[in-house]
């Protein structure tokens, strides 16, 4: 099952400059784990040491907030698109 993962420019440097990548997995957590395994520098920006999502990183599956669909347990289908949006603060 092929999933498209999109990350912002601020994280692309941790993924060899890529902003879009394919991932495999039947759930959002599996797809994130697949990307984390291939890009270990990116992994700690997506999930904690136990593999759980951070509260300040939002994962959208086909433009819908995954937190309302089971979080990392959200089911994915072939061709789904995941967009990762980390919180950005400043003043």
C-alpha positions in Angstrom: 0.0 0.0 0.0 1.6 3.3 -1.1 0.9 6.5 0.9 2.2 9.9 0.0 3.8 11.8 2.9 4.3 15.6 2.7 6.5 17.5 5.2 7.2 21.2 5.5 10.4 22.8 4.3 11.6 23.2 7.9 11.8 19.4 8.2 13.0 18.6 4.7 16.7 19.0 5.7 16.2 16.1 8.0 14.9 13.9 5.2 17.7 14.5 2.7 15.9 17.6 1.3 12.8 15.7 0.4 9.4 17.3 1.1 7.4 14.5 -0.5 8.0 10.8 -0.1 6.2 7.5 -0.3 5.5 5.4 2.7 4.0 2.0 3.4 1.5 1.1 6.1 -2.1 0.2 6.9 -2.3 2.8 9.7 -0.9 6.3 10.1 1.4 5.1 12.8 2.8 2.4 10.5 3.4 4.9 7.7 5.1 7.4 10.1 7.3 4.5 11.4 8.2 3.6 7.8 9.4 7.2 7.1 11.1 7.4 10.5 13.1 4.2 9.8 14.3 5.6 6.4 15.1 9.1 7.8 16.3 8.6 11.4 17.1 12.3 11.8 13.5 13.1 11.0 12.1 10.5 13.4 12.4 12.5 16.7 10.5 15.4 15.2 7.5 13.2 14.3 7.0 11.1 17.4 8.4 10.5 20.9 10.8 7.7 22.0 7.8 5.3 22.5 6.5 5.9 18.9 3.6 8.1 20.0 2.7 11.3 18.2 3.6 14.7 19.8 0.6 16.9 20.7 2.3 19.8 18.8 2.6 17.9 15.5 -0.6 17.6 13.5 -1.1 14.8 10.9 -3.7 15.3 8.3 -4.9 12.4 6.2 -6.5 13.6 3.0 -6.9 17.1 4.6 -8.7 15.7 7.7 -7.1 16.0 11.2 -6.1 12.5 12.2 -6.8 13.2 15.9 -10.5 12.9 15.0 -10.0 9.6 13.3 -7.9 7.6 15.8 -4.6 9.3 15.6 -1.8 6.9 14.8 -4.4 4.1 14.6 -6.2 5.9 11.7 -6.6 3.4 8.8 -5.0 4.3 5.5 -5.8 3.2 2.0 -3.6 3.0 -1.1 -3.2 6.5 -2.5 -3.9 8.4 0.7 -2.0 11.6 1.3 -0.6 12.5 4.7 0.5 16.1 5.5 2.6 16.8 8.6 2.3 20.2 10.2 4.5 20.9 13.2 3.6 23.8 15.5 5.7 26.9 14.9 6.0 29.6 17.5 7.9 32.8 17.8 7.4 36.4 18.5 
